[in-house]
Each structure stands twice: as structure tokens, then as C-alpha cells.
Amino acid sequence: MKAKTTAALSLLLCAVFAVPTAASASDCHMEIDAVRVALNDPSATGVDGFCFERLRDEHKNGDRACDSLNSKLDGADTKIDEGKYDDARKKIANFRSSLDGLLYRAKPLISQAEYDSVNDALVIAEACVAGL
């Protein structure tokens, strides 16, 4: 009985702590698209999509900020297609820096909930691109 329990526990630990398989470019495109949805689609969760209307309408530089964020995601997708994974990681890092800049300032342009909705998707995309 102890041998069966030990074997079952070993199998469970292997399943829980298994090394994940390498990400594919297709997987990363999908994760970057999830960031794009969180950034632009207000129907995604109700707080998502601050670049759809709110930021563009409420701030004089809202259009520029949103266009820049979307451009960084497009750039990361392009770099992945070109096989330039280090450059894709840099584009994602630049996106993170720009997103952080919208919240972590004296007068934030986005709410914590808006930041979190994009950040949740971004963390997964960062991990995917890092695995390429």
C-alpha cells in the first residue's frame, strides 16, 4: 500500500511541477491578441477597453497613447513573425513601460481596474514571448 501511495504522490508531483513545453509563435500571437482585446474592447470584462473610447475622449493625448500602445503590440507580432524574439521581448517590455506610465504618475490616466485588466493578459503574453 505504501508503494502505491508513494508512486501516486510521485506521479502527482511530476504533473504539478512538470516543465512546460516551449511556447510557439502562434501561441504568443494569441496571447498578444488577448492583450489587444483587454486594451481596446470594452465588452471584454466591463472595465477593459480604456483605449476604445474613454482615454481617447477624456485626455488630449489619449489618441497618441493608445496608438502607441497598439503599435507596440503590432511590433511584437511582427518581430515574432520575423523570428526576432529578442526584439519582440523588447517591444513587450516597452509596452509594459508605457502601460505603467499611464497609472503610476501624479495624475493617473487609467484606473487600477483598467490597468489590472490589461496587466493580467500582459503577464501571460510576456511569459509566452520569453519562452520563444
MOBEL-V532673 format. One record per residue. RES is the residue in one small letter. PHI is phi in whole degrees, -180 to 180 (NA if undefined). Layout:
# MOBEL-V532673
res->{RES	RES}
phi->{PHI	PHI}
This chain:
# MOBEL-V532673
res->{m	k	a	k	t	t	a	a	l	s	l	l	l	c	a	v	f	a	v	p	t	a	a	s	a	s	d	c	h	m	e	i	d	a	v	r	v	a	l	n	d	p	s	a	t	g	v	d	g	f	c	f	e	r	l	r	d	e	h	k	n	g	d	r	a	c	d	s	l	n	s	k	l	d	g	a	d	t	k	i	d	e	g	k	y	d	d	a	r	k	k	i	a	n	f	r	s	s	l	d	g	l	l	y	r	a	k	p	l	i	s	q	a	e	y	d	s	v	n	d	a	l	v	i	a	e	a	c	v	a	g	l}
phi->{NA	-63	-65	-65	-65	-64	-65	-65	-66	-62	-63	-63	-63	-64	-68	-72	-105	-64	-73	-67	-72	-64	-74	-104	-59	-62	-59	-69	-60	-64	-69	-66	-62	-65	-65	-60	-65	-61	-75	-115	-104	-70	-87	-61	-138	103	-107	-72	85	-63	-85	-66	-142	-55	-65	-64	-83	-93	-130	-62	-104	-61	-61	-64	-63	-68	-61	-66	-62	-64	-64	-65	-67	-61	-63	-64	-60	-62	-65	-64	-60	-81	77	-97	-69	-63	-67	-64	-62	-65	-64	-67	-64	-65	-61	-58	-60	-67	-63	-58	-64	-76	-101	-88	-148	-56	-126	-57	-91	-130	-83	-61	-64	-66	-59	-61	-64	-78	-61	-58	-71	-65	-59	-69	-64	-59	-64	-64	-64	-64	-85	-80}
